[in-house]
Amino acid sequence: MSQEKLLIIEDEINLQNALKYYFEQENYAVDIAQDGELGLSKARGIKPSIIILDLMLPKLDGLEFCRIFRKESDTPIIMLTAKGSETDKVLGLEMGADDYLVKPFAMRELLARVRALLRRKSNKTTNNLGNLISENLKIDLNSHITTLDGENIDLSPKEFLLLKFLIINKGKALSRNAILDEIWGKNYIGDSRTVDVHIRWIRKKINSITERIRTIRGVGYRFEK
């Protein structure tokens, strides 16, 4: 069985070496980068299965890395940071991180999160046939292009899948857990508030459907018929 490729972008040398050693012992093919610019170049080149990304990096910080790379790839990203504030966590999720771990952390917990995201990635199935159309909004399931009145809307891969799921289930109240299971996978162990973050970004990008994605208090969301 081929090894999963893991890219570690971390400027703290001791932690970088510890992570590399640990994951190599777990049979991962590990590559490393000490700053965000090199990390972005390597991510584009080696196309890793998953990325472990520090928030505070020289040249290009973790948030900016996510902002750029998430437009290009749906590769799972786990963000590491010494900061534990709610604001930092939300910013990381908003920029496209799939999970978030505050330093110091247990290696086994990080490994569990890596495995969970990789299982979700491998088990995820897509049904890319035809188009979904809701009034002036069109989702092309083959090309992954979303248009509003014929104008392209720049959605991240997760935003695209989330909007697709909402429209397919138009009129149904979907819980955050149901959305997480569908988009992030049943083994996802991160925060359910990532759903709220991605809904907020969709609403910002497609302002005219803001009222059609209804928040159902205590439940989740519903796309109005």
C-alpha positions as CSV (number, residue, x, y, z in Angstrom):
1,M,0.0,0.0,0.0
2,S,1.4,3.4,-1.0
3,Q,2.3,5.9,1.8
4,E,0.2,8.9,2.4
5,K,2.1,12.1,1.7
6,L,2.2,14.6,4.6
7,L,3.5,18.1,4.4
8,I,4.6,19.8,7.6
9,I,5.0,23.6,7.4
10,E,6.5,24.6,10.8
11,D,9.3,27.0,11.6
12,E,10.1,25.7,15.1
13,I,12.9,23.3,14.3
14,N,12.5,21.0,17.3
15,L,8.8,20.6,16.7
16,Q,9.4,20.1,13.0
17,N,11.9,17.4,13.6
18,A,9.7,15.7,16.2
19,L,6.7,15.7,13.9
20,K,8.7,14.4,11.0
21,Y,10.2,11.5,13.1
22,Y,6.8,10.6,14.6
23,F,4.9,10.5,11.4
24,E,7.6,8.6,9.5
25,Q,7.4,6.0,12.3
26,E,3.7,5.8,11.5
27,N,4.6,5.1,7.8
28,Y,3.8,8.5,6.3
29,A,6.0,10.0,3.6
30,V,6.9,13.3,5.2
31,D,8.1,16.5,3.6
32,I,8.9,19.7,5.5
33,A,9.0,23.5,5.0
34,Q,10.2,26.2,7.4
35,D,8.2,29.1,6.0
36,G,4.9,29.7,4.3
37,E,6.3,30.6,0.8
38,L,8.3,27.4,0.6
39,G,5.4,25.5,2.0
40,L,3.1,26.8,-0.7
41,S,5.6,25.9,-3.4
42,K,5.9,22.4,-2.0
43,A,2.2,21.9,-1.6
44,R,1.7,22.8,-5.2
45,G,4.5,20.5,-6.3
46,I,4.2,17.3,-4.3
47,K,0.4,17.4,-3.9
48,P,0.3,16.0,-0.3
49,S,-2.5,14.0,1.1
50,I,-2.7,16.3,4.1
51,I,-1.0,19.4,5.4
52,I,0.0,20.3,9.0
53,L,0.4,24.0,9.1
54,D,1.6,26.4,11.7
55,L,-0.3,29.7,12.1
56,M,2.7,31.9,12.8
57,L,5.2,31.5,10.0
58,P,7.8,33.7,8.4
59,K,7.3,35.1,4.8
60,L,3.7,33.9,4.5
61,D,1.7,33.1,7.6
62,G,-0.7,30.3,8.0
63,L,-3.9,32.3,7.4
64,E,-2.5,33.7,4.1
65,F,-1.3,30.3,3.1
66,C,-4.9,29.0,3.6
67,R,-6.4,31.9,1.7
68,I,-4.3,31.2,-1.3
69,F,-4.1,27.5,-1.3
70,R,-7.7,26.8,-0.5
71,K,-8.7,28.4,-3.9
72,E,-6.5,25.8,-5.6
73,S,-7.0,22.6,-3.6
74,D,-9.3,20.7,-1.2
75,T,-6.3,19.1,0.5
76,P,-7.1,18.7,4.2
77,I,-5.3,21.2,6.5
78,I,-4.7,21.0,10.2
79,M,-3.6,24.3,11.7
80,L,-1.3,24.4,14.7
81,T,-0.9,27.5,16.8
82,A,0.3,28.6,20.2
83,K,-2.8,30.9,20.4
84,G,-6.0,29.5,21.8
85,S,-8.4,32.4,21.5
86,E,-11.8,32.0,19.8
87,T,-10.9,34.6,17.3
88,D,-7.8,32.8,16.1
89,K,-9.7,29.5,15.8
90,V,-12.5,31.1,13.8
91,L,-10.0,32.9,11.5
92,G,-8.3,29.7,10.8
93,L,-11.5,27.9,9.9
94,E,-12.7,30.9,7.8
95,M,-9.5,30.8,5.7
96,G,-10.1,27.1,4.9
97,A,-8.4,25.0,7.6
98,D,-10.3,21.7,8.3
99,D,-9.2,21.3,11.9
100,Y,-7.3,23.3,14.6
101,L,-5.0,22.2,17.4
102,V,-3.5,24.4,20.1
103,K,0.1,23.9,21.2
104,P,1.2,22.1,23.3
105,F,-0.7,19.0,22.1
106,A,-0.3,15.2,22.3
107,M,1.1,13.6,19.2
108,R,-1.5,10.8,19.4
109,E,-4.3,13.4,19.3
110,L,-2.7,15.0,16.2
111,L,-2.3,11.5,14.6
112,A,-6.0,10.8,15.3
113,R,-7.1,14.0,13.6
114,V,-4.8,13.3,10.6
115,R,-6.3,9.8,10.2
116,A,-9.8,11.1,10.6
117,L,-9.4,13.7,7.9
118,L,-7.7,11.1,5.5
119,R,-10.6,8.6,6.1
120,R,-13.1,11.3,5.3
121,K,-11.1,12.2,2.1
122,S,-10.9,8.6,0.9
123,N,-14.5,7.8,1.8
124,K,-16.0,10.9,0.2
125,T,-17.9,10.2,-2.9
126,T,-19.1,12.7,-5.5
127,N,-21.9,12.5,-7.9
128,N,-20.8,14.9,-10.6
129,L,-23.6,14.6,-13.2
130,G,-25.5,17.5,-14.7
131,N,-26.5,20.8,-13.1
132,L,-28.3,22.0,-10.0
133,I,-30.4,25.1,-10.8
134,S,-32.3,27.2,-8.2
135,E,-33.8,30.3,-9.8
136,N,-30.8,32.4,-11.0
137,L,-28.2,30.2,-9.3
138,K,-26.6,27.4,-11.2
139,I,-24.2,24.7,-10.0
140,D,-22.3,22.7,-12.6
141,L,-21.5,19.4,-11.0
142,N,-19.1,18.4,-13.7
143,S,-16.9,21.5,-13.8
144,H,-17.5,22.6,-10.1
145,I,-18.5,26.1,-11.4
146,T,-21.2,28.1,-9.6
147,T,-22.8,31.0,-11.5
148,L,-25.3,33.6,-10.4
149,D,-27.1,35.3,-13.4
150,G,-24.3,33.9,-15.6
151,E,-21.5,35.4,-13.5
152,N,-19.0,33.0,-11.9
153,I,-18.9,32.8,-8.1
154,D,-15.6,32.0,-6.6
155,L,-16.4,29.3,-4.0
156,S,-13.8,27.1,-2.2
157,P,-14.2,23.3,-2.6
158,K,-15.9,23.0,0.8
159,E,-18.3,26.0,0.1
160,F,-19.2,24.4,-3.2
161,L,-20.0,21.0,-1.6
162,L,-21.9,22.7,1.2
163,L,-24.1,24.8,-1.1
164,K,-24.7,21.7,-3.3
165,F,-25.8,19.7,-0.3
166,L,-28.2,22.5,0.9
167,I,-29.8,22.8,-2.6
168,I,-30.2,19.1,-3.0
169,N,-32.0,19.1,0.3
170,K,-34.0,22.2,-0.4
171,G,-36.8,22.8,2.1
172,K,-35.3,20.4,4.7
173,A,-33.8,21.5,8.0
174,L,-30.3,20.2,8.2
175,S,-28.5,19.9,11.5
176,R,-24.9,21.0,11.8
177,N,-24.0,17.3,12.5
178,A,-25.7,16.1,9.4
179,I,-23.8,18.7,7.4
180,L,-20.5,17.8,9.0
181,D,-21.1,14.1,8.3
182,E,-21.8,14.8,4.6
183,I,-19.2,17.4,3.9
184,W,-16.4,16.7,6.4
185,G,-17.1,13.0,7.0
186,K,-18.5,10.9,9.9
187,N,-15.0,10.6,11.4
188,Y,-14.5,14.4,11.6
189,I,-13.6,15.3,15.2
190,G,-13.3,19.1,14.8
191,D,-15.7,21.9,15.9
192,S,-19.2,22.0,14.5
193,R,-18.9,25.8,14.2
194,T,-16.9,25.3,11.1
195,V,-20.3,24.9,9.4
196,D,-21.4,28.3,10.6
197,V,-18.1,29.8,9.3
198,H,-18.6,28.3,5.8
199,I,-22.3,29.3,5.7
200,R,-21.2,32.9,6.5
201,W,-18.7,32.9,3.7
202,I,-21.3,31.6,1.2
203,R,-23.7,34.3,2.2
204,K,-21.0,37.0,1.7
205,K,-20.1,35.7,-1.7
206,I,-23.7,35.2,-2.9
207,N,-25.4,38.1,-1.2
208,S,-28.7,37.6,-3.0
209,I,-29.3,34.2,-1.5
210,T,-28.5,35.2,2.1
211,E,-32.2,35.1,3.1
212,R,-32.7,31.8,1.3
213,I,-30.2,30.0,3.5
214,R,-32.2,30.2,6.7
215,T,-30.7,29.6,10.2
216,I,-32.9,27.2,12.2
217,R,-32.2,28.1,15.8
218,G,-31.0,25.1,17.8
219,V,-30.9,22.9,14.7
220,G,-28.8,24.2,11.7
221,Y,-29.8,25.5,8.3
222,R,-32.4,25.2,5.6
223,F,-32.3,26.3,1.9
224,E,-35.7,27.7,1.1
225,K,-37.8,26.4,-1.7
